[in-house]
Amino acid sequence: MREAQEVAAERLRRAAEVYRIEGEIRGMVAGRRLSARQACIAPLVAEFGEWL
């Protein structure tokens, strides 16, 4: 059970990081949001895929 809790905690930590970045870029013009997502969020999503 402990392993499942650790996996869940890591998954939530990673999701929180994406939401944190989204919060920072909220209100930017669309092109800047896209650039920020490509630079900051895309690598996190790729790492998440590898982690899975």
Rosetta blueprint (number, residue, H / E / L):
1 M L
2 R H
3 E H
4 A H
5 Q H
6 E H
7 V H
8 A H
9 A H
10 E H
11 R H
12 L H
13 R H
14 R H
15 A H
16 A H
17 E H
18 V H
19 Y H
20 R H
21 I H
22 E H
23 G H
24 E H
25 I H
26 R L
27 G L
28 M L
29 V L
30 A H
31 G H
32 R H
33 R H
34 L H
35 S H
36 A H
37 R H
38 Q H
39 A H
40 C H
41 I H
42 A H
43 P H
44 L H
45 V H
46 A H
47 E H
48 F H
49 G H
50 E H
51 W H
52 L L
